[in-house]
């Protein structure tokens, strides 16, 4: 399943919508997505959203869409 992980790059900063970034991961579970990001980055995870069906199709239309691998 594909997950969209929303995060802040600065852990100590107060989260702001304007500085929220995202990556896309293809992993079996939400917990796997969280573990991958926590293991390989210093990002402050805000939200992990599963994508399927029309929401996945919509995200795939974005020119910045690409699956991240660690």
N, C-alpha and C positions, 0 to 999 in steps of 0.2 A: 504494500500500500504506500502511497505517496503522502508525505506530511509536509506542511508548511510550518517552519519554525520561525517565529518572530522573536527578535532579540535586540538587546542593546550591547554595543561593543565595550562600553565603559561600565564596569560592575558598580563602581561607587557613585555614579551619577544617578540622579532622579530620572526615571524613564519619561521620555517625551515622545509623543507621536511622530514629531518631525525627525527624530533621530532613530526611530525603529527601523531595523533592517530585517531581511528575511532570506532564508535558504530553503531549498526543497530537498528532502531525503526520501529515498525509497527503501523502506525497512518494514519488517512484519508488524511491529507494534509501536504505539506512542512511546512506551517506556524505552524501546530500543533507540528511537530518535533522540530522546532526552539524554540517554547514556552516551551516545555518539558525540553529541555536541558538548556535553560536560567533559568528556574524556579528551577531546581534541582541540578545544578552544577555551578561551577565558570569557566567553559571552555570557551575559545575563539573560537567560531565557524568560520571555514574558508569556508566551502562549504557543501551544503546539496544536495545529489544526489538521485533522485528516482531510484529504482531498479525494473525491471520487465523483464520477458522473459529470454533471454539468459544471460543478465548481472546479474540477480538475481541468476540464476542457477550457474553461475561461482563463485559468492561470497559464495554461500552455500557450495561449495566444499572445501573452506578454513577451516581447522580444528579450527580456532579461531572464526568462524562465530557463533554468537548466538544473539538472539533478546534481547535487553536491556529493562527492565521495571523499572519504577520509582514508 
